[in-house]
Amino acid sequence: MKINANGTEISVILSQGNTEDYISLTDIAKYKNPDNAFQVINNWMRNRATIEFLGLWEEMSNQDFKPLEFERFKYESGGNAFTLSPQQWIKSTNAIGIISRSGRYGGTYAHSDIAFEFASWISPEFKLYIIKDYQRLKIDEAHCLEIGWDTKRELSKINYRIHTDAIKEFLITPELTKQEQSYTYANEADVLNVALFGKTAKQWRMENGITDKRKNMRDFASVEQLIVLVNLESMNADMIRQGMLLPERLKKLRQVAYYQMHSLESSNAAARLKQDIQKRIGQK
């Protein structure tokens, strides 16, 4: 997701609600130096005021923060030879307010509280442009959640019971402990995740810097993806009953997921279904 701050595009990693979004410091830094955003961020982090702010934020938000390392950085800050990168800060203090991502959409991201502080250091005027479009983004997000949440919940629970019943009947045996039973259910859920999304729930949380295990990538899925997920649940339940081994089931599920996603994305069937569900929800 991106916001537009007076013509400058800035990437945002959205989370559920309004308190845990991460905004790209790299994109903000390009406003000051398009050719060397990394250096801009490092210069900001050399400041004693910056380190004090980051440390205070972590102490208020992160129970695993390492205060002794923070104090060391604060003591050394301000010296001509002092340098501090986001990666050093994260590794040394176990910080969560700043994250570093690699790959095509990589860069340095920070919690919105920290990102606004960084933007203020770059330009108070630019900070206001960021805040204004960020507020617009959150209003749009709230509107989408309002009209889409019930739709997604309706879709996601259609074949859930069919799937869990098959697991309970054919994969859960009396000798399994409760922990092993829970693992079996979670493992089969991840079979569907890998088939549809190409990754497990744990991998998705790690890629997006999400530590809350209650957050599920299915809550962020499109209507098309949830329609396919419903079909995969039913199909996997049938294959479990047939005694089909996991590798073969996963192969078939991935083939079906690819075919059905391609078919749905090239038609407007999902959009019509979404409108129908919303209409029924509105009549309750």
Secondary structure, 3 states (H helix, E strand, C coil): CEEEECCEEEEEECCCCCCCCEEEHHHHHCCCCCCCHHHHHHHHHCCHHHHHHHHHHHHHHCCCCCHHHHHHHHHHCCCCCCCCCHHHHHHHHCCCCEEEECCCCCEEEEEHHHHHHHHHHHCHHHHHHHHHHHHHHHHHHHHHHHHHHHHHHHHHCCCHHHHHHHHHHHCCCCCCCHHHHHHHHHHHHHHHHHHHHCCCHHHHHHHCCCCCCCCCHHHHCCHHHHHHHHHHHHHHHHHHHCCCCHHHHHHHHHHHHHHHHHHHHCCCHHHHHHHHHHHHHHCC
